């Protein structure tokens, strides 16, 4: 099965939709990172966010899945972490969404690991 690689504009749309979906479901500390200028990055975009408890983490990941599928038809090529919902990962190939419980996010520190990425605002600020 061949994996279709999204072009840059499609990837950015998915990343922004994911970040907005998490934000609307009360995800905490939502970060949208543009990694396109980092040649060693595993994706063009990272979305990183926190949830309070496993059910919140799962609900945030569910929201991303539903919003992205409805808006673009895209589905993640891989999903991991639903079993214990400490860190749920949705891999859209050029966009990787990471939804953590707070303690796991602090432990893995992806925000710091990929600090060379450009933080991007998303959605409408009121």
N, C-alpha and C positions, 0 to 999 in steps of 0.2 A: 504494500500500500504506500503510495507516494504522498508525502506531506507537502501541502501547499504552503509556500512561504508568503506571508502578507507583505504588501509593499509598505513603505514607510507611513504613508498617510492612513492606510487602513489600520496599521498597528497603533498609531497615535489615537485614532478613534476608539479602538478597543481599550486602550490604557485609560483614556479619559472617562469612558463609560464605566469601567470597573471602579475607578476612584470615586466617581460620583455615586455609584450604587452603594458603595461601602459607607460613604459620608451620609447618605440619606437614611441608612439603617443604624445610624449612631455609632459607626466605627470610630475608633479613637486614633489620633495622631496619624492620619492618612497622608502618605508621602507618595508622590508621583515622580519617579526618576527617569530622566532621559539619558540612556546609556549609549546612544548611537555613536558618540565620538570615542568610546572606549573599545579598542579593538579586541580585547580579551573578554568582553562581557558576553554572557551566555544568551542575552536577549537585547532587543533595542530599548525596551521599557521594563521597569519594575514598578509595581504598585505594592506598597508595604503598609499594613495597618494592624491595629490591635483590637481584640475583643476582650470582654471581661471574663467570661466563663465559656466552657466548651459549646454550649448551645448558642451563645452569641457568635462565636467564631464560625460555627456551621451556618448560622443564619446569614452572616456577612458573605460567606463563600457562595451560598445559594443565591443571594441577591445578585452577585456578579454574574453567575452562570445564566440566570434568567434574563437580566437586563441586556447582556451582550448577545445572547442568542436571539432575543426578540428584535433588537435593533440592527444586528448585522448578519445573523444566521450562523455566526462563528461559534464553534464549540471547542472546549479545550482538548488538546491532543492527549493530555494526561492530567489526572487529578490525584493528589495524594494527601493523606493525613486526616481524612474524615473519621477514621476509627476512634481516635482519641481527641481529635479537634484541638490539639495543642498548637499545631502549625499546619494549616491547610494551604496547599499549593495548587493553583490552577495554571497550567502551562498552555498558553495560546501560541507557542513557538516564538514569535517576536515580542510577546508580552508575557511576563510571568507575574502572577498575583500571589502575594504572600500574606496570609491572614494568621496572626499569631495570638496566643494568649500573652498577656503583658510580660510575664516572667520569662517565657521562651524568647520573646523578641529582645529583651534585655540581654539574655544569654548569647544569642547568635549575632546580634548587632549588625544586621545587614545594612542598616542605614549608614553605619560607619565604614563597613567593608567596601561599600560602593559610593563613598563620599565624593569621589571624583565625578560622579554623575551630576547632571544639572537638575536641581529641584524645579518642578514646573507647577504653576498654579493650575487648578482645574475648576470647572463649573463657574457659576455666577456668584460673585461675592456681593452680599447685600449690606 
